[in-house]
Amino acid sequence: MDYRVFYSELGKLLYAVADADGVVSKEEKESLYDLVKTRLAHKEVHTDEFGTNDVWYSVFEFDISEDQSLTAMDAFQSFAEYLEANKHGIDLETRQLCLLLADRLAESYRHSNRKEREMVQRIRELLFSIERQPVIVQLDSKADLRDQNLIF
């Protein structure tokens, strides 16, 4: 997995939460910094060529998204496309962490409002829809079915 790309997309996802109500508050930005510092930085060992921990790319991308006036839905869609392209490389623990960060960010400024809660729910559905995808097994014969205990 390219960790810098992952953290950049995570920054967009967190921006989608903060901007869901059309306003990114100072408190949400401070909370983002604190969340990255306390929940991510100590776990990540990957750095860029300047020695910057890759987790800080989430903050950089959040700021870029805000500077470019990216809509919350466009930021969410970017993460959704990234997740679809990399769904097998992102484990359950990482998806749970993404949801936790989104939820904590939504709660950071006078608790979450309706639009932020809706965005967090979309994120929950997106992250865990992977779990509900059926697994299709190609079997060639009845013997294969018996071997897999699918028929008796």
N, C-alpha and C positions, 0 to 999 in steps of 0.2 A: 504494500500500500504506500502511496506517496503521501506522507504525513502532512506536508505543507499544503497540498491540495485539500486533504480532508479538513484540516483546521481552517483553511480559507472558507470552505463551504459551511463549516460549523459557524463561522462568524456571520455568514449570510443568514443562516437559520436563526441565530440569536438576534440578528437585526430584524428579521421578520417578526419576532415576538415583540421586541421593543417598539417597533413602528406600526404594529397592528392597529393601534388607535390613532395613528397619524402624527404622533408626537413622541420623539425620543428625549426622555428627560435626562437631566444631569445625574440623577440618582441611578437611573438604569445604566448609564455609562460607567459610573463608579462601581456598580454591582457587577457589571461584566468584567471589569479589571479584577475585582476581588475574587470572582468565581474562577477565572482563569488561573489566578495566582494560587488559590487554596485548593481547587478541585482538579486542576490539570497539570500545572507546571512541575510538581514533584514526581509525577508519573512518567513524564515524557523525557526520553534521552536523546532524541533526534534534534539536531541543530542545523542552521544554515551555514554558509561559508563565513559568516561574520561571528559565529558562536551564539546567535540568538536562538533560544529554544523555539521549536516549531509551533508550540501552543500559542505563541504571541501572534501568529498569522491570523488567528481568529479575531483578535482585537484590530489588527491592521485592516482586515476585510470588512469588519463592522464599520470602521471609520470611513473606508472607501465607499461602502454602500450608502452611508449617510451623505457623504460629500457629493455623490452622484445622484442623490435623491431617488434611489432605487425604491420601488414600491415594495411593500411587505410581501405581496403575492409573488412578485418577480423574484425576490430573494428566496422565498419558500420554494418556488418552482425550480430554481437553480439547485438547491439542496436535494429536492426530490429527483431531479435528473441525475445528479451525482450518485445518490443512493441506489437508484435503479441500475446504473452502470457498474456499481461496486458492491451490490447487495451481498455477495458471498464473501467479501473481504471485511465486512463490518460485523463483528460478533455481537451477541446479545448484551454483554456487559457494556460495550461501547454505545449501543443504541439506548440502553437504560441511562447511561451517563448523559447522552444528548438530551433526553427527555427531562432528566433532573435539572440540568443547566437551564433549559428553556422554562421550566416551571419556576425555578428560583428567580430567574430574571424577571418573569412576569409579576412575581410577588414583591419585587424590590422597591417599587414606588407606590406607596399607599395601597398595597395589595393589587391583585390583578383586576382588570375591568372585563366586561363582557367580551370585547373584541380580542383581548389578549388570551382569555380562557378559550375562546373559539380557535385561535391560532395554536395554542398548546394542544388542544384536542386533535386538530388536523395533524400536528406533528406526531402525536401518539399513534394515530391511525396509520400514518405513513411508516413510522419506524417499526411497527409491529405487524403490519400487513404482510411482511416477509414471512413471519411465522405461520401464517395461515395459507401460504401457497402450497397446493398439493404437490406431493412428490410422485412423479410418474416413473414407474419401473417397467422396462421393456422385457417381457418374458417370451420365450420362444415356443414353449410347449406345455402340455399338462404336467409333464415331469418337473418342469421349472416351477409350476404353480404348487405342486406337492412339496418340492424342496423349500419353497418359501412359506409353507404352511398356509397357503391361501385357499386350497381346497383339500378335502379329505377323501 
